[in-house]
Amino acid sequence: MSKRIAFLTAPEGVEEVELTKPWQAVVDAGHTAELLSLDEGEVQLFQHLDKSSTQRVDRRVSDVAVADYDALVLPGGVANPDALRMDEEAVAFIRDFVDSGKTVAAICHAPWTLIEADRVQGKRLASWPSLQTDIRNSGGEWVDEEVVVDGNLITSRNPDDIPAFSKTLLDALG
């Protein structure tokens, strides 16, 4: 059965492979992927610190509801989660998604948004190493593992983990 998966990014920029590789895995598995952002238009994709391409936004996060989707993917890069965590609507959407019990998958720096949504207390999470203090200070347990599943949260450290991250996401979708 086909599922509808939201990918939430900020217009300022997202790590390209952390958006496009899980996106392609979702689509290849027969699911529908939708790009949500803070504004209409396009989001900037980056290969590390270099601009690469753009991707068209399907819907603004302010115009959707958790009930519209079966899972949420939060790609990383530094600029993306940093901008998202400053947007009240994005943070509320992430908080509500976690609270719904539906799958939320966050890679690299994306757990910053889970911290801002106050949803890491008592959870095991993987992330880019620079987030470990933030996760611990928010009551979570940071671990250096390829992919971690804790309840409905799936987290991974970096682009090298994308194959395991994508497989775990697809497994969670059934």
Chimera marker file (.cmm) of the C-alpha trace (Angstrom):
<marker_set name="trace">
<marker id="1" x="0.000" y="0.000" z="0.000" r="1" g="1" b="0" radius="0.5"/>
<marker id="2" x="1.417" y="3.341" z="-1.063" r="1" g="1" b="0" radius="0.5"/>
<marker id="3" x="2.180" y="5.856" z="1.690" r="1" g="1" b="0" radius="0.5"/>
<marker id="4" x="2.563" y="9.632" z="1.588" r="1" g="1" b="0" radius="0.5"/>
<marker id="5" x="5.869" y="10.881" z="3.002" r="1" g="1" b="0" radius="0.5"/>
<marker id="6" x="6.628" y="14.510" z="3.905" r="1" g="1" b="0" radius="0.5"/>
<marker id="7" x="10.185" y="15.826" z="3.547" r="1" g="1" b="0" radius="0.5"/>
<marker id="8" x="10.540" y="19.095" z="5.465" r="1" g="1" b="0" radius="0.5"/>
<marker id="9" x="13.276" y="21.561" z="4.504" r="1" g="1" b="0" radius="0.5"/>
<marker id="10" x="14.017" y="25.253" z="4.795" r="1" g="1" b="0" radius="0.5"/>
<marker id="11" x="14.510" y="27.367" z="1.660" r="1" g="1" b="0" radius="0.5"/>
<marker id="12" x="18.009" y="28.401" z="2.824" r="1" g="1" b="0" radius="0.5"/>
<marker id="13" x="19.523" y="25.080" z="1.987" r="1" g="1" b="0" radius="0.5"/>
<marker id="14" x="19.577" y="21.366" z="2.616" r="1" g="1" b="0" radius="0.5"/>
<marker id="15" x="22.290" y="18.752" z="2.139" r="1" g="1" b="0" radius="0.5"/>
<marker id="16" x="21.411" y="17.395" z="-1.311" r="1" g="1" b="0" radius="0.5"/>
<marker id="17" x="22.046" y="13.678" z="-0.756" r="1" g="1" b="0" radius="0.5"/>
<marker id="18" x="20.187" y="13.714" z="2.561" r="1" g="1" b="0" radius="0.5"/>
<marker id="19" x="17.080" y="14.854" z="0.679" r="1" g="1" b="0" radius="0.5"/>
<marker id="20" x="17.438" y="13.190" z="-2.707" r="1" g="1" b="0" radius="0.5"/>
<marker id="21" x="18.655" y="9.692" z="-1.724" r="1" g="1" b="0" radius="0.5"/>
<marker id="22" x="15.924" y="8.924" z="0.861" r="1" g="1" b="0" radius="0.5"/>
<marker id="23" x="13.413" y="10.627" z="-1.477" r="1" g="1" b="0" radius="0.5"/>
<marker id="24" x="14.416" y="8.294" z="-4.322" r="1" g="1" b="0" radius="0.5"/>
<marker id="25" x="14.213" y="5.256" z="-2.006" r="1" g="1" b="0" radius="0.5"/>
<marker id="26" x="10.669" y="6.254" z="-1.003" r="1" g="1" b="0" radius="0.5"/>
<marker id="27" x="9.591" y="6.794" z="-4.618" r="1" g="1" b="0" radius="0.5"/>
<marker id="28" x="11.288" y="3.587" z="-5.819" r="1" g="1" b="0" radius="0.5"/>
<marker id="29" x="9.334" y="1.681" z="-3.149" r="1" g="1" b="0" radius="0.5"/>
<marker id="30" x="6.074" y="2.996" z="-4.627" r="1" g="1" b="0" radius="0.5"/>
<marker id="31" x="5.349" y="5.726" z="-2.104" r="1" g="1" b="0" radius="0.5"/>
<marker id="32" x="4.606" y="9.404" z="-2.698" r="1" g="1" b="0" radius="0.5"/>
<marker id="33" x="7.149" y="11.986" z="-1.541" r="1" g="1" b="0" radius="0.5"/>
<marker id="34" x="6.211" y="15.635" z="-1.012" r="1" g="1" b="0" radius="0.5"/>
<marker id="35" x="8.566" y="18.504" z="-0.307" r="1" g="1" b="0" radius="0.5"/>
<marker id="36" x="7.328" y="20.820" z="2.425" r="1" g="1" b="0" radius="0.5"/>
<marker id="37" x="9.009" y="24.097" z="3.221" r="1" g="1" b="0" radius="0.5"/>
<marker id="38" x="8.430" y="27.393" z="4.974" r="1" g="1" b="0" radius="0.5"/>
<marker id="39" x="7.677" y="29.218" z="1.729" r="1" g="1" b="0" radius="0.5"/>
<marker id="40" x="6.492" y="28.429" z="-1.783" r="1" g="1" b="0" radius="0.5"/>
<marker id="41" x="9.009" y="28.250" z="-4.613" r="1" g="1" b="0" radius="0.5"/>
<marker id="42" x="12.214" y="26.242" z="-4.409" r="1" g="1" b="0" radius="0.5"/>
<marker id="43" x="14.693" y="25.098" z="-1.818" r="1" g="1" b="0" radius="0.5"/>
<marker id="44" x="18.423" y="25.349" z="-2.354" r="1" g="1" b="0" radius="0.5"/>
<marker id="45" x="20.348" y="22.068" z="-2.363" r="1" g="1" b="0" radius="0.5"/>
<marker id="46" x="23.985" y="21.908" z="-1.292" r="1" g="1" b="0" radius="0.5"/>
<marker id="47" x="26.840" y="19.478" z="-1.690" r="1" g="1" b="0" radius="0.5"/>
<marker id="48" x="28.515" y="20.252" z="1.612" r="1" g="1" b="0" radius="0.5"/>
<marker id="49" x="29.066" y="24.041" z="1.407" r="1" g="1" b="0" radius="0.5"/>
<marker id="50" x="28.647" y="24.395" z="-2.360" r="1" g="1" b="0" radius="0.5"/>
<marker id="51" x="25.304" y="25.213" z="-3.980" r="1" g="1" b="0" radius="0.5"/>
<marker id="52" x="24.221" y="22.450" z="-6.340" r="1" g="1" b="0" radius="0.5"/>
<marker id="53" x="20.650" y="22.496" z="-7.636" r="1" g="1" b="0" radius="0.5"/>
<marker id="54" x="17.194" y="23.422" z="-6.394" r="1" g="1" b="0" radius="0.5"/>
<marker id="55" x="14.020" y="21.442" z="-5.816" r="1" g="1" b="0" radius="0.5"/>
<marker id="56" x="10.475" y="22.716" z="-6.151" r="1" g="1" b="0" radius="0.5"/>
<marker id="57" x="8.364" y="22.946" z="-2.999" r="1" g="1" b="0" radius="0.5"/>
<marker id="58" x="5.096" y="21.011" z="-3.150" r="1" g="1" b="0" radius="0.5"/>
<marker id="59" x="3.389" y="22.630" z="-0.155" r="1" g="1" b="0" radius="0.5"/>
<marker id="60" x="4.081" y="25.054" z="2.663" r="1" g="1" b="0" radius="0.5"/>
<marker id="61" x="4.266" y="23.479" z="6.109" r="1" g="1" b="0" radius="0.5"/>
<marker id="62" x="1.692" y="26.038" z="7.296" r="1" g="1" b="0" radius="0.5"/>
<marker id="63" x="-0.829" y="24.593" z="4.809" r="1" g="1" b="0" radius="0.5"/>
<marker id="64" x="-0.623" y="20.924" z="5.832" r="1" g="1" b="0" radius="0.5"/>
<marker id="65" x="-1.560" y="18.698" z="8.755" r="1" g="1" b="0" radius="0.5"/>
<marker id="66" x="0.100" y="15.658" z="10.296" r="1" g="1" b="0" radius="0.5"/>
<marker id="67" x="-2.972" y="13.648" z="9.228" r="1" g="1" b="0" radius="0.5"/>
<marker id="68" x="-2.006" y="14.286" z="5.570" r="1" g="1" b="0" radius="0.5"/>
<marker id="69" x="1.124" y="12.089" z="5.850" r="1" g="1" b="0" radius="0.5"/>
<marker id="70" x="2.270" y="8.655" z="6.954" r="1" g="1" b="0" radius="0.5"/>
<marker id="71" x="5.859" y="9.651" z="7.811" r="1" g="1" b="0" radius="0.5"/>
<marker id="72" x="8.126" y="12.682" z="8.082" r="1" g="1" b="0" radius="0.5"/>
<marker id="73" x="11.734" y="12.878" z="6.908" r="1" g="1" b="0" radius="0.5"/>
<marker id="74" x="14.010" y="15.621" z="8.222" r="1" g="1" b="0" radius="0.5"/>
<marker id="75" x="17.142" y="15.943" z="6.056" r="1" g="1" b="0" radius="0.5"/>
<marker id="76" x="20.208" y="17.642" z="7.451" r="1" g="1" b="0" radius="0.5"/>
<marker id="77" x="22.927" y="19.982" z="6.445" r="1" g="1" b="0" radius="0.5"/>
<marker id="78" x="23.636" y="22.787" z="8.891" r="1" g="1" b="0" radius="0.5"/>
<marker id="79" x="21.457" y="25.580" z="7.444" r="1" g="1" b="0" radius="0.5"/>
<marker id="80" x="18.301" y="23.488" z="7.040" r="1" g="1" b="0" radius="0.5"/>
<marker id="81" x="17.596" y="22.422" z="10.633" r="1" g="1" b="0" radius="0.5"/>
<marker id="82" x="18.991" y="25.691" z="11.968" r="1" g="1" b="0" radius="0.5"/>
<marker id="83" x="16.397" y="27.644" z="9.966" r="1" g="1" b="0" radius="0.5"/>
<marker id="84" x="13.574" y="25.175" z="10.694" r="1" g="1" b="0" radius="0.5"/>
<marker id="85" x="14.099" y="25.351" z="14.439" r="1" g="1" b="0" radius="0.5"/>
<marker id="86" x="13.568" y="29.115" z="14.296" r="1" g="1" b="0" radius="0.5"/>
<marker id="87" x="10.129" y="28.728" z="12.639" r="1" g="1" b="0" radius="0.5"/>
<marker id="88" x="7.264" y="28.165" z="15.096" r="1" g="1" b="0" radius="0.5"/>
<marker id="89" x="5.005" y="26.443" z="12.548" r="1" g="1" b="0" radius="0.5"/>
<marker id="90" x="7.728" y="24.024" z="11.486" r="1" g="1" b="0" radius="0.5"/>
<marker id="91" x="8.597" y="23.199" z="15.099" r="1" g="1" b="0" radius="0.5"/>
<marker id="92" x="4.917" y="22.667" z="15.958" r="1" g="1" b="0" radius="0.5"/>
<marker id="93" x="4.492" y="20.383" z="12.917" r="1" g="1" b="0" radius="0.5"/>
<marker id="94" x="7.524" y="18.320" z="13.970" r="1" g="1" b="0" radius="0.5"/>
<marker id="95" x="6.324" y="18.151" z="17.592" r="1" g="1" b="0" radius="0.5"/>
<marker id="96" x="2.834" y="17.068" z="16.504" r="1" g="1" b="0" radius="0.5"/>
<marker id="97" x="4.286" y="14.487" z="14.114" r="1" g="1" b="0" radius="0.5"/>
<marker id="98" x="6.409" y="12.909" z="16.843" r="1" g="1" b="0" radius="0.5"/>
<marker id="99" x="3.418" y="12.946" z="19.201" r="1" g="1" b="0" radius="0.5"/>
<marker id="100" x="1.228" y="11.250" z="16.566" r="1" g="1" b="0" radius="0.5"/>
<marker id="101" x="3.325" y="8.091" z="16.808" r="1" g="1" b="0" radius="0.5"/>
<marker id="102" x="3.986" y="8.150" z="13.065" r="1" g="1" b="0" radius="0.5"/>
<marker id="103" x="7.539" y="7.610" z="11.809" r="1" g="1" b="0" radius="0.5"/>
<marker id="104" x="9.897" y="10.586" z="11.994" r="1" g="1" b="0" radius="0.5"/>
<marker id="105" x="13.327" y="10.085" z="10.386" r="1" g="1" b="0" radius="0.5"/>
<marker id="106" x="16.087" y="12.653" z="10.994" r="1" g="1" b="0" radius="0.5"/>
<marker id="107" x="19.654" y="12.544" z="9.684" r="1" g="1" b="0" radius="0.5"/>
<marker id="108" x="22.860" y="14.460" z="10.401" r="1" g="1" b="0" radius="0.5"/>
<marker id="109" x="22.065" y="17.906" z="11.905" r="1" g="1" b="0" radius="0.5"/>
<marker id="110" x="18.275" y="17.392" z="11.652" r="1" g="1" b="0" radius="0.5"/>
<marker id="111" x="17.887" y="16.248" z="15.291" r="1" g="1" b="0" radius="0.5"/>
<marker id="112" x="18.307" y="19.947" z="16.165" r="1" g="1" b="0" radius="0.5"/>
<marker id="113" x="14.662" y="20.262" z="15.136" r="1" g="1" b="0" radius="0.5"/>
<marker id="114" x="13.688" y="17.420" z="17.484" r="1" g="1" b="0" radius="0.5"/>
<marker id="115" x="15.537" y="19.221" z="20.293" r="1" g="1" b="0" radius="0.5"/>
<marker id="116" x="13.693" y="22.458" z="19.521" r="1" g="1" b="0" radius="0.5"/>
<marker id="117" x="10.404" y="20.525" z="19.500" r="1" g="1" b="0" radius="0.5"/>
<marker id="118" x="11.330" y="19.203" z="22.970" r="1" g="1" b="0" radius="0.5"/>
<marker id="119" x="11.058" y="15.581" z="21.847" r="1" g="1" b="0" radius="0.5"/>
<marker id="120" x="14.440" y="13.996" z="22.691" r="1" g="1" b="0" radius="0.5"/>
<marker id="121" x="13.995" y="13.534" z="26.456" r="1" g="1" b="0" radius="0.5"/>
<marker id="122" x="14.698" y="9.872" z="27.280" r="1" g="1" b="0" radius="0.5"/>
<marker id="123" x="15.421" y="8.966" z="23.635" r="1" g="1" b="0" radius="0.5"/>
<marker id="124" x="18.505" y="7.384" z="22.018" r="1" g="1" b="0" radius="0.5"/>
<marker id="125" x="19.582" y="9.326" z="18.943" r="1" g="1" b="0" radius="0.5"/>
<marker id="126" x="22.376" y="9.360" z="16.399" r="1" g="1" b="0" radius="0.5"/>
<marker id="127" x="23.401" y="12.613" z="14.721" r="1" g="1" b="0" radius="0.5"/>
<marker id="128" x="26.334" y="14.566" z="13.407" r="1" g="1" b="0" radius="0.5"/>
<marker id="129" x="28.841" y="14.480" z="16.313" r="1" g="1" b="0" radius="0.5"/>
<marker id="130" x="28.620" y="18.222" z="17.017" r="1" g="1" b="0" radius="0.5"/>
<marker id="131" x="25.021" y="17.760" z="18.253" r="1" g="1" b="0" radius="0.5"/>
<marker id="132" x="25.894" y="15.298" z="21.009" r="1" g="1" b="0" radius="0.5"/>
<marker id="133" x="26.079" y="17.930" z="23.761" r="1" g="1" b="0" radius="0.5"/>
<marker id="134" x="22.795" y="19.508" z="22.616" r="1" g="1" b="0" radius="0.5"/>
<marker id="135" x="21.099" y="16.090" z="22.666" r="1" g="1" b="0" radius="0.5"/>
<marker id="136" x="22.483" y="15.253" z="26.110" r="1" g="1" b="0" radius="0.5"/>
<marker id="137" x="21.519" y="18.685" z="27.473" r="1" g="1" b="0" radius="0.5"/>
<marker id="138" x="17.966" y="18.043" z="26.239" r="1" g="1" b="0" radius="0.5"/>
<marker id="139" x="17.736" y="14.748" z="28.112" r="1" g="1" b="0" radius="0.5"/>
<marker id="140" x="18.527" y="12.430" z="25.211" r="1" g="1" b="0" radius="0.5"/>
<marker id="141" x="21.237" y="9.830" z="24.844" r="1" g="1" b="0" radius="0.5"/>
<marker id="142" x="23.591" y="10.467" z="21.917" r="1" g="1" b="0" radius="0.5"/>
<marker id="143" x="25.090" y="7.375" z="20.294" r="1" g="1" b="0" radius="0.5"/>
<marker id="144" x="27.601" y="6.972" z="17.481" r="1" g="1" b="0" radius="0.5"/>
<marker id="145" x="25.688" y="4.383" z="15.431" r="1" g="1" b="0" radius="0.5"/>
<marker id="146" x="24.755" y="4.119" z="11.760" r="1" g="1" b="0" radius="0.5"/>
<marker id="147" x="21.024" y="4.122" z="12.427" r="1" g="1" b="0" radius="0.5"/>
<marker id="148" x="19.057" y="4.227" z="15.671" r="1" g="1" b="0" radius="0.5"/>
<marker id="149" x="15.386" y="3.446" z="16.159" r="1" g="1" b="0" radius="0.5"/>
<marker id="150" x="13.746" y="4.611" z="19.381" r="1" g="1" b="0" radius="0.5"/>
<marker id="151" x="9.974" y="4.375" z="19.295" r="1" g="1" b="0" radius="0.5"/>
<marker id="152" x="8.829" y="6.222" z="16.183" r="1" g="1" b="0" radius="0.5"/>
<marker id="153" x="12.146" y="8.093" z="15.764" r="1" g="1" b="0" radius="0.5"/>
<marker id="154" x="14.784" y="6.984" z="13.248" r="1" g="1" b="0" radius="0.5"/>
<marker id="155" x="18.096" y="8.853" z="13.355" r="1" g="1" b="0" radius="0.5"/>
<marker id="156" x="21.439" y="8.578" z="11.569" r="1" g="1" b="0" radius="0.5"/>
<marker id="157" x="24.786" y="10.382" z="11.707" r="1" g="1" b="0" radius="0.5"/>
<marker id="158" x="25.752" y="11.491" z="8.196" r="1" g="1" b="0" radius="0.5"/>
<marker id="159" x="25.473" y="10.886" z="4.429" r="1" g="1" b="0" radius="0.5"/>
<marker id="160" x="27.483" y="7.639" z="4.707" r="1" g="1" b="0" radius="0.5"/>
<marker id="161" x="24.559" y="6.232" z="6.716" r="1" g="1" b="0" radius="0.5"/>
<marker id="162" x="21.927" y="6.977" z="4.045" r="1" g="1" b="0" radius="0.5"/>
<marker id="163" x="21.586" y="3.370" z="2.788" r="1" g="1" b="0" radius="0.5"/>
<marker id="164" x="20.815" y="2.087" z="6.325" r="1" g="1" b="0" radius="0.5"/>
<marker id="165" x="18.706" y="5.185" z="7.094" r="1" g="1" b="0" radius="0.5"/>
<marker id="166" x="16.604" y="4.705" z="3.945" r="1" g="1" b="0" radius="0.5"/>
<marker id="167" x="16.206" y="0.950" z="4.499" r="1" g="1" b="0" radius="0.5"/>
<marker id="168" x="15.086" y="1.507" z="8.090" r="1" g="1" b="0" radius="0.5"/>
<marker id="169" x="12.612" y="4.169" z="6.940" r="1" g="1" b="0" radius="0.5"/>
<marker id="170" x="11.164" y="1.822" z="4.308" r="1" g="1" b="0" radius="0.5"/>
<marker id="171" x="10.955" y="-1.013" z="6.860" r="1" g="1" b="0" radius="0.5"/>
<marker id="172" x="9.013" y="1.294" z="9.196" r="1" g="1" b="0" radius="0.5"/>
<marker id="173" x="6.591" y="2.107" z="6.379" r="1" g="1" b="0" radius="0.5"/>
<marker id="174" x="5.845" y="-1.613" z="6.024" r="1" g="1" b="0" radius="0.5"/>
<link id1="1" id2="2" r="1" g="1" b="0" radius="0.2"/>
<link id1="2" id2="3" r="1" g="1" b="0" radius="0.2"/>
<link id1="3" id2="4" r="1" g="1" b="0" radius="0.2"/>
<link id1="4" id2="5" r="1" g="1" b="0" radius="0.2"/>
<link id1="5" id2="6" r="1" g="1" b="0" radius="0.2"/>
<link id1="6" id2="7" r="1" g="1" b="0" radius="0.2"/>
<link id1="7" id2="8" r="1" g="1" b="0" radius="0.2"/>
<link id1="8" id2="9" r="1" g="1" b="0" radius="0.2"/>
<link id1="9" id2="10" r="1" g="1" b="0" radius="0.2"/>
<link id1="10" id2="11" r="1" g="1" b="0" radius="0.2"/>
<link id1="11" id2="12" r="1" g="1" b="0" radius="0.2"/>
<link id1="12" id2="13" r="1" g="1" b="0" radius="0.2"/>
<link id1="13" id2="14" r="1" g="1" b="0" radius="0.2"/>
<link id1="14" id2="15" r="1" g="1" b="0" radius="0.2"/>
<link id1="15" id2="16" r="1" g="1" b="0" radius="0.2"/>
<link id1="16" id2="17" r="1" g="1" b="0" radius="0.2"/>
<link id1="17" id2="18" r="1" g="1" b="0" radius="0.2"/>
<link id1="18" id2="19" r="1" g="1" b="0" radius="0.2"/>
<link id1="19" id2="20" r="1" g="1" b="0" radius="0.2"/>
<link id1="20" id2="21" r="1" g="1" b="0" radius="0.2"/>
<link id1="21" id2="22" r="1" g="1" b="0" radius="0.2"/>
<link id1="22" id2="23" r="1" g="1" b="0" radius="0.2"/>
<link id1="23" id2="24" r="1" g="1" b="0" radius="0.2"/>
<link id1="24" id2="25" r="1" g="1" b="0" radius="0.2"/>
<link id1="25" id2="26" r="1" g="1" b="0" radius="0.2"/>
<link id1="26" id2="27" r="1" g="1" b="0" radius="0.2"/>
<link id1="27" id2="28" r="1" g="1" b="0" radius="0.2"/>
<link id1="28" id2="29" r="1" g="1" b="0" radius="0.2"/>
<link id1="29" id2="30" r="1" g="1" b="0" radius="0.2"/>
<link id1="30" id2="31" r="1" g="1" b="0" radius="0.2"/>
<link id1="31" id2="32" r="1" g="1" b="0" radius="0.2"/>
<link id1="32" id2="33" r="1" g="1" b="0" radius="0.2"/>
<link id1="33" id2="34" r="1" g="1" b="0" radius="0.2"/>
<link id1="34" id2="35" r="1" g="1" b="0" radius="0.2"/>
<link id1="35" id2="36" r="1" g="1" b="0" radius="0.2"/>
<link id1="36" id2="37" r="1" g="1" b="0" radius="0.2"/>
<link id1="37" id2="38" r="1" g="1" b="0" radius="0.2"/>
<link id1="38" id2="39" r="1" g="1" b="0" radius="0.2"/>
<link id1="39" id2="40" r="1" g="1" b="0" radius="0.2"/>
<link id1="40" id2="41" r="1" g="1" b="0" radius="0.2"/>
<link id1="41" id2="42" r="1" g="1" b="0" radius="0.2"/>
<link id1="42" id2="43" r="1" g="1" b="0" radius="0.2"/>
<link id1="43" id2="44" r="1" g="1" b="0" radius="0.2"/>
<link id1="44" id2="45" r="1" g="1" b="0" radius="0.2"/>
<link id1="45" id2="46" r="1" g="1" b="0" radius="0.2"/>
<link id1="46" id2="47" r="1" g="1" b="0" radius="0.2"/>
<link id1="47" id2="48" r="1" g="1" b="0" radius="0.2"/>
<link id1="48" id2="49" r="1" g="1" b="0" radius="0.2"/>
<link id1="49" id2="50" r="1" g="1" b="0" radius="0.2"/>
<link id1="50" id2="51" r="1" g="1" b="0" radius="0.2"/>
<link id1="51" id2="52" r="1" g="1" b="0" radius="0.2"/>
<link id1="52" id2="53" r="1" g="1" b="0" radius="0.2"/>
<link id1="53" id2="54" r="1" g="1" b="0" radius="0.2"/>
<link id1="54" id2="55" r="1" g="1" b="0" radius="0.2"/>
<link id1="55" id2="56" r="1" g="1" b="0" radius="0.2"/>
<link id1="56" id2="57" r="1" g="1" b="0" radius="0.2"/>
<link id1="57" id2="58" r="1" g="1" b="0" radius="0.2"/>
<link id1="58" id2="59" r="1" g="1" b="0" radius="0.2"/>
<link id1="59" id2="60" r="1" g="1" b="0" radius="0.2"/>
<link id1="60" id2="61" r="1" g="1" b="0" radius="0.2"/>
<link id1="61" id2="62" r="1" g="1" b="0" radius="0.2"/>
<link id1="62" id2="63" r="1" g="1" b="0" radius="0.2"/>
<link id1="63" id2="64" r="1" g="1" b="0" radius="0.2"/>
<link id1="64" id2="65" r="1" g="1" b="0" radius="0.2"/>
<link id1="65" id2="66" r="1" g="1" b="0" radius="0.2"/>
<link id1="66" id2="67" r="1" g="1" b="0" radius="0.2"/>
<link id1="67" id2="68" r="1" g="1" b="0" radius="0.2"/>
<link id1="68" id2="69" r="1" g="1" b="0" radius="0.2"/>
<link id1="69" id2="70" r="1" g="1" b="0" radius="0.2"/>
<link id1="70" id2="71" r="1" g="1" b="0" radius="0.2"/>
<link id1="71" id2="72" r="1" g="1" b="0" radius="0.2"/>
<link id1="72" id2="73" r="1" g="1" b="0" radius="0.2"/>
<link id1="73" id2="74" r="1" g="1" b="0" radius="0.2"/>
<link id1="74" id2="75" r="1" g="1" b="0" radius="0.2"/>
<link id1="75" id2="76" r="1" g="1" b="0" radius="0.2"/>
<link id1="76" id2="77" r="1" g="1" b="0" radius="0.2"/>
<link id1="77" id2="78" r="1" g="1" b="0" radius="0.2"/>
<link id1="78" id2="79" r="1" g="1" b="0" radius="0.2"/>
<link id1="79" id2="80" r="1" g="1" b="0" radius="0.2"/>
<link id1="80" id2="81" r="1" g="1" b="0" radius="0.2"/>
<link id1="81" id2="82" r="1" g="1" b="0" radius="0.2"/>
<link id1="82" id2="83" r="1" g="1" b="0" radius="0.2"/>
<link id1="83" id2="84" r="1" g="1" b="0" radius="0.2"/>
<link id1="84" id2="85" r="1" g="1" b="0" radius="0.2"/>
<link id1="85" id2="86" r="1" g="1" b="0" radius="0.2"/>
<link id1="86" id2="87" r="1" g="1" b="0" radius="0.2"/>
<link id1="87" id2="88" r="1" g="1" b="0" radius="0.2"/>
<link id1="88" id2="89" r="1" g="1" b="0" radius="0.2"/>
<link id1="89" id2="90" r="1" g="1" b="0" radius="0.2"/>
<link id1="90" id2="91" r="1" g="1" b="0" radius="0.2"/>
<link id1="91" id2="92" r="1" g="1" b="0" radius="0.2"/>
<link id1="92" id2="93" r="1" g="1" b="0" radius="0.2"/>
<link id1="93" id2="94" r="1" g="1" b="0" radius="0.2"/>
<link id1="94" id2="95" r="1" g="1" b="0" radius="0.2"/>
<link id1="95" id2="96" r="1" g="1" b="0" radius="0.2"/>
<link id1="96" id2="97" r="1" g="1" b="0" radius="0.2"/>
<link id1="97" id2="98" r="1" g="1" b="0" radius="0.2"/>
<link id1="98" id2="99" r="1" g="1" b="0" radius="0.2"/>
<link id1="99" id2="100" r="1" g="1" b="0" radius="0.2"/>
<link id1="100" id2="101" r="1" g="1" b="0" radius="0.2"/>
<link id1="101" id2="102" r="1" g="1" b="0" radius="0.2"/>
<link id1="102" id2="103" r="1" g="1" b="0" radius="0.2"/>
<link id1="103" id2="104" r="1" g="1" b="0" radius="0.2"/>
<link id1="104" id2="105" r="1" g="1" b="0" radius="0.2"/>
<link id1="105" id2="106" r="1" g="1" b="0" radius="0.2"/>
<link id1="106" id2="107" r="1" g="1" b="0" radius="0.2"/>
<link id1="107" id2="108" r="1" g="1" b="0" radius="0.2"/>
<link id1="108" id2="109" r="1" g="1" b="0" radius="0.2"/>
<link id1="109" id2="110" r="1" g="1" b="0" radius="0.2"/>
<link id1="110" id2="111" r="1" g="1" b="0" radius="0.2"/>
<link id1="111" id2="112" r="1" g="1" b="0" radius="0.2"/>
<link id1="112" id2="113" r="1" g="1" b="0" radius="0.2"/>
<link id1="113" id2="114" r="1" g="1" b="0" radius="0.2"/>
<link id1="114" id2="115" r="1" g="1" b="0" radius="0.2"/>
<link id1="115" id2="116" r="1" g="1" b="0" radius="0.2"/>
<link id1="116" id2="117" r="1" g="1" b="0" radius="0.2"/>
<link id1="117" id2="118" r="1" g="1" b="0" radius="0.2"/>
<link id1="118" id2="119" r="1" g="1" b="0" radius="0.2"/>
<link id1="119" id2="120" r="1" g="1" b="0" radius="0.2"/>
<link id1="120" id2="121" r="1" g="1" b="0" radius="0.2"/>
<link id1="121" id2="122" r="1" g="1" b="0" radius="0.2"/>
<link id1="122" id2="123" r="1" g="1" b="0" radius="0.2"/>
<link id1="123" id2="124" r="1" g="1" b="0" radius="0.2"/>
<link id1="124" id2="125" r="1" g="1" b="0" radius="0.2"/>
<link id1="125" id2="126" r="1" g="1" b="0" radius="0.2"/>
<link id1="126" id2="127" r="1" g="1" b="0" radius="0.2"/>
<link id1="127" id2="128" r="1" g="1" b="0" radius="0.2"/>
<link id1="128" id2="129" r="1" g="1" b="0" radius="0.2"/>
<link id1="129" id2="130" r="1" g="1" b="0" radius="0.2"/>
<link id1="130" id2="131" r="1" g="1" b="0" radius="0.2"/>
<link id1="131" id2="132" r="1" g="1" b="0" radius="0.2"/>
<link id1="132" id2="133" r="1" g="1" b="0" radius="0.2"/>
<link id1="133" id2="134" r="1" g="1" b="0" radius="0.2"/>
<link id1="134" id2="135" r="1" g="1" b="0" radius="0.2"/>
<link id1="135" id2="136" r="1" g="1" b="0" radius="0.2"/>
<link id1="136" id2="137" r="1" g="1" b="0" radius="0.2"/>
<link id1="137" id2="138" r="1" g="1" b="0" radius="0.2"/>
<link id1="138" id2="139" r="1" g="1" b="0" radius="0.2"/>
<link id1="139" id2="140" r="1" g="1" b="0" radius="0.2"/>
<link id1="140" id2="141" r="1" g="1" b="0" radius="0.2"/>
<link id1="141" id2="142" r="1" g="1" b="0" radius="0.2"/>
<link id1="142" id2="143" r="1" g="1" b="0" radius="0.2"/>
<link id1="143" id2="144" r="1" g="1" b="0" radius="0.2"/>
<link id1="144" id2="145" r="1" g="1" b="0" radius="0.2"/>
<link id1="145" id2="146" r="1" g="1" b="0" radius="0.2"/>
<link id1="146" id2="147" r="1" g="1" b="0" radius="0.2"/>
<link id1="147" id2="148" r="1" g="1" b="0" radius="0.2"/>
<link id1="148" id2="149" r="1" g="1" b="0" radius="0.2"/>
<link id1="149" id2="150" r="1" g="1" b="0" radius="0.2"/>
<link id1="150" id2="151" r="1" g="1" b="0" radius="0.2"/>
<link id1="151" id2="152" r="1" g="1" b="0" radius="0.2"/>
<link id1="152" id2="153" r="1" g="1" b="0" radius="0.2"/>
<link id1="153" id2="154" r="1" g="1" b="0" radius="0.2"/>
<link id1="154" id2="155" r="1" g="1" b="0" radius="0.2"/>
<link id1="155" id2="156" r="1" g="1" b="0" radius="0.2"/>
<link id1="156" id2="157" r="1" g="1" b="0" radius="0.2"/>
<link id1="157" id2="158" r="1" g="1" b="0" radius="0.2"/>
<link id1="158" id2="159" r="1" g="1" b="0" radius="0.2"/>
<link id1="159" id2="160" r="1" g="1" b="0" radius="0.2"/>
<link id1="160" id2="161" r="1" g="1" b="0" radius="0.2"/>
<link id1="161" id2="162" r="1" g="1" b="0" radius="0.2"/>
<link id1="162" id2="163" r="1" g="1" b="0" radius="0.2"/>
<link id1="163" id2="164" r="1" g="1" b="0" radius="0.2"/>
<link id1="164" id2="165" r="1" g="1" b="0" radius="0.2"/>
<link id1="165" id2="166" r="1" g="1" b="0" radius="0.2"/>
<link id1="166" id2="167" r="1" g="1" b="0" radius="0.2"/>
<link id1="167" id2="168" r="1" g="1" b="0" radius="0.2"/>
<link id1="168" id2="169" r="1" g="1" b="0" radius="0.2"/>
<link id1="169" id2="170" r="1" g="1" b="0" radius="0.2"/>
<link id1="170" id2="171" r="1" g="1" b="0" radius="0.2"/>
<link id1="171" id2="172" r="1" g="1" b="0" radius="0.2"/>
<link id1="172" id2="173" r="1" g="1" b="0" radius="0.2"/>
<link id1="173" id2="174" r="1" g="1" b="0" radius="0.2"/>
</marker_set>
